[in-house]
């Protein structure tokens, strides 16, 4: 396994800047295992990230990578895929990056069903900038910008992208680390917009403000608040409040944007050829 990681990491960029106990390394290792098992060609793959702790992942991976501006990773990825549809394009992003400033890009990429794989490192906070609340912060949580408890309702990102039109949607957690490569592999091989939400721990900022300063405490919190999809089907809305439902939620077939554009171009070429033949 160590040899696998050496093959995919830029070893000269290690160690990472991530805090001890951070969940980002678990997610990134899960991605590497999934990519190796997918059989995809690294030379035909582009990794795109935005801004945030999780978005530093692009720096550590020995792929063609692009580290973009805050919230714009999916926009850059869309441009790459539209111009080079033969490439595998993967977005590594955080909950703040993709669902706050990047929220519209997330929704419309899912609506268009463009062939991207988006992996969200969802730690419920802006970890790089001292722990402000994000759109996925649980109600009642203490953060740098909600000192008396977060009063808003959090996004369920899986439900959001499912409603927008994604073809593959799944969620797991860093506690359920063995699920990460399985779900990410499925997402990588799915034609269309694929989204994997990974609930991860941030003990430095989110954890310590919510009486979970030890990484193990945060992992136990994630464990105790995770419910598998089948179990959730028999639970009431009240019982599911504050829980993370994990599993595969969507796996459907839909026309993919770049493939439809390619068909349109071919039709227009044929029409142009037919028109010229009439001259």
C-alpha positions in Angstrom: 0.0 0.0 0.0 2.8 2.4 0.8 4.2 1.8 -2.7 0.8 2.7 -4.2 0.9 6.1 -2.4 4.4 6.8 -3.5 3.3 6.2 -7.1 0.6 8.9 -6.8 2.0 11.5 -4.4 4.5 14.2 -5.1 6.8 12.9 -2.3 8.8 16.1 -2.3 5.7 18.1 -1.3 5.2 16.0 1.9 4.5 16.2 4.8 1.2 18.0 4.3 0.2 21.3 6.0 -2.8 19.5 7.6 -3.2 19.4 11.4 -2.6 16.2 13.3 -5.9 14.2 13.4 -7.3 16.0 10.3 -9.6 13.9 8.1 -8.3 15.1 4.8 -5.5 12.6 4.6 -8.0 9.7 5.0 -10.1 11.1 2.2 -7.1 11.7 -0.1 -5.7 8.2 0.5 -9.2 6.8 -0.3 -9.2 8.7 -3.6 -5.8 7.3 -4.5 -6.9 3.7 -3.8 -10.1 4.3 -5.8 -8.2 5.7 -8.7 -5.8 2.8 -8.8 -8.7 0.3 -8.7 -10.6 2.2 -11.4 -8.1 1.4 -14.1 -8.2 5.0 -15.4 -5.0 6.5 -16.9 -3.3 9.1 -14.7 -1.9 10.8 -17.8 -5.5 11.3 -19.1 -6.7 12.8 -15.8 -6.8 16.3 -14.4 -7.3 17.1 -10.7 -8.9 20.5 -10.0 -9.2 22.1 -6.6 -10.3 25.5 -5.2 -9.2 27.2 -2.0 -9.3 25.7 1.5 -7.5 22.9 3.5 -9.0 20.2 1.4 -8.1 22.0 -1.8 -4.4 21.7 -1.0 -4.8 18.0 -2.1 -4.0 19.0 -5.7 -0.6 20.1 -4.6 0.3 16.7 -3.2 -0.9 14.5 -6.1 1.4 13.6 -8.9 -1.2 14.2 -11.6 -1.9 17.1 -14.0 -3.4 19.4 -11.4 -4.8 23.0 -11.2 -5.3 24.9 -7.9 -7.9 27.5 -8.7 -9.6 30.4 -7.0 -12.1 30.2 -4.1 -15.4 28.5 -5.1 -14.4 28.3 -8.8 -13.0 24.7 -9.0 -16.1 23.3 -10.7 -16.2 26.3 -13.1 -12.6 25.6 -14.1 -13.3 21.9 -14.3 -16.3 22.5 -16.6 -14.1 24.5 -19.0 -11.5 21.7 -19.0 -14.1 19.1 -19.7 -15.8 21.1 -22.4 -12.5 21.8 -24.3 -11.0 18.3 -23.7 -13.9 15.9 -23.3 -11.6 12.9 -23.5 -10.1 13.7 -20.1 -11.1 12.4 -16.8 -11.7 15.5 -14.6 -11.9 15.2 -10.8 -12.7 18.1 -8.4 -11.4 17.9 -4.8 -13.1 20.5 -2.8 -14.4 21.4 0.7 -17.9 22.1 2.0 -17.3 25.9 2.1 -15.6 26.0 -1.3 -18.2 24.1 -3.2 -21.5 24.9 -1.4 -21.0 28.6 -0.3 -19.2 30.8 -2.8 -19.2 27.9 -5.2 -22.8 26.8 -4.6 -24.2 27.9 -8.0 -21.4 26.1 -9.9 -22.2 22.9 -8.0 -25.9 23.2 -8.7 -25.5 24.0 -12.4 -22.8 21.4 -13.1 -25.2 18.8 -11.7 -28.1 20.2 -13.7 -26.0 20.1 -16.9 -24.9 16.6 -16.0 -21.3 17.3 -17.2 -19.0 14.4 -16.7 -17.1 15.5 -13.6 -16.3 13.6 -10.4 -16.6 15.9 -7.3 -15.4 14.7 -4.0 -16.4 17.0 -1.0 -14.2 16.9 2.1 -17.1 17.9 4.4 -15.8 19.0 7.8 -18.6 21.5 8.5 -16.2 24.5 8.8 -13.8 26.8 7.1 -10.7 25.2 8.6 -8.1 27.2 6.7 -9.4 30.6 8.0 -9.9 29.9 11.7 -13.1 27.9 11.7 -16.0 30.0 10.6 -19.3 28.2 10.0 -20.1 26.8 6.5 -23.3 25.8 4.8 -23.0 22.3 6.3 -22.3 23.3 9.9 -24.8 21.4 12.2 -27.4 23.6 13.9 -26.3 24.7 17.4 -22.5 24.3 16.7 -20.0 26.8 18.1 -17.8 28.3 15.5 -15.6 31.4 15.1 -18.6 33.2 13.6 -21.4 31.6 15.7 -20.1 32.0 19.2 -23.5 31.4 20.7 -24.5 28.5 18.5 -25.2 28.2 14.7 -28.8 29.2 14.2 -29.3 28.2 10.6 -30.2 24.9 9.0 -27.4 23.1 7.2 -27.4 21.9 3.6 -27.7 18.3 2.8 -25.4 18.4 -0.2 -26.4 14.9 -1.4 -30.1 15.9 -1.6 -29.1 19.2 -3.2 -27.2 17.7 -6.1 -29.7 14.8 -6.5 -32.5 17.4 -7.0 -30.3 19.4 -9.4 -29.8 16.3 -11.7 -26.6 14.5 -10.8 -26.3 10.9 -12.1 -24.3 9.5 -9.1 -24.6 10.6 -5.5 -23.2 9.0 -2.4 -22.0 9.7 1.1 -19.6 8.1 3.6 -17.4 9.3 6.5 -13.8 9.1 7.5 -14.8 6.7 10.2 -16.1 4.4 7.5 -12.8 4.8 5.6 -13.2 1.5 3.7 -16.3 2.9 2.0 -14.4 5.8 0.5 -12.5 4.0 -2.3 -15.6 1.9 -3.1 -17.9 4.9 -3.6 -15.2 7.1 -5.2 -14.4 4.3 -7.7 -18.1 4.1 -8.7 -18.1 7.9 -9.1 -15.0 7.9 -11.3 -16.4 5.3 -13.6 -19.9 6.9 -13.9 -20.6 8.9 -17.0 -22.1 12.2 -16.0 -21.9 14.4 -12.9 -20.9 12.3 -9.8 -20.7 13.6 -6.3 -19.3 11.9 -3.2 -19.8 13.7 0.2 -17.3 12.5 2.8 -18.0 13.7 6.4 -14.5 14.4 7.9 -13.2 15.6 11.2 -11.6 19.0 12.0 -10.5 18.7 15.6 -8.4 21.9 15.6 -11.2 24.3 14.9 -14.6 22.6 14.8 -13.8 19.9 17.3 -12.2 22.0 20.1 -15.0 24.5 20.0 -17.5 21.8 20.4 -15.9 19.7 23.2 -14.2 17.3 20.8 -10.6 18.6 20.7 -9.1 15.1 20.5 -9.3 13.5 17.0 -10.7 10.3 18.5 -13.5 12.2 20.1 -14.5 13.7 16.7 -14.3 10.2 15.1 -16.6 8.8 17.8 -19.0 11.7 17.2 -19.1 11.0 13.4 -19.6 7.3 14.2 -22.4 7.9 16.6 -24.2 10.2 14.3 -24.0 8.1 11.1 -26.9 6.1 9.9 -26.9 3.8 6.9 -29.4 4.4 4.1 -31.4 1.3 4.8 -31.7 2.0 8.5 -32.7 5.6 7.8 -35.7 4.5 5.7 -37.4 3.3 8.9 -36.6 6.4 11.0 -38.7 9.5 11.5 -37.6 13.0 10.5 -37.1 13.7 14.2 -34.9 10.7 14.7 -32.8 11.7 11.7 -32.2 15.2 12.9 -28.5 15.8 13.1 -27.6 12.5 11.6 -25.4 11.7 8.6 -27.1 9.3 6.3 -24.5 7.2 4.4 -24.7 5.1 1.4 -25.3 5.3 -2.4 -28.4 7.5 -3.1 -28.4 7.9 -6.9 -27.1 5.8 -9.7 -29.0 6.7 -12.9 -28.4 7.1 -16.6 -28.9 10.5 -18.3 -27.5 12.3 -21.4 -24.1 13.8 -20.6 -23.4 17.4 -21.7 -20.1 17.0 -23.6 -21.3 13.9 -25.4 -24.4 15.7 -26.5 -22.3 18.6 -27.7 -20.1 16.2 -29.7 -23.2 14.7 -31.3 -24.4 18.3 -32.2 -21.1 19.1 -33.8 -21.2 15.9 -35.9 -24.8 16.7 -37.0 -23.8 20.2 -38.1 -20.8 18.9 -40.0 -22.9 16.5 -41.8 -25.5 19.2 -42.6 -22.7 21.5 -43.8 -21.3 18.7 -46.1 -24.8 18.1 -47.5 -25.3 21.8 -48.2 -22.0 22.1 -49.9 -22.8 19.0 -52.1 -25.9 20.9 -53.4 -23.8 23.8 -54.6 
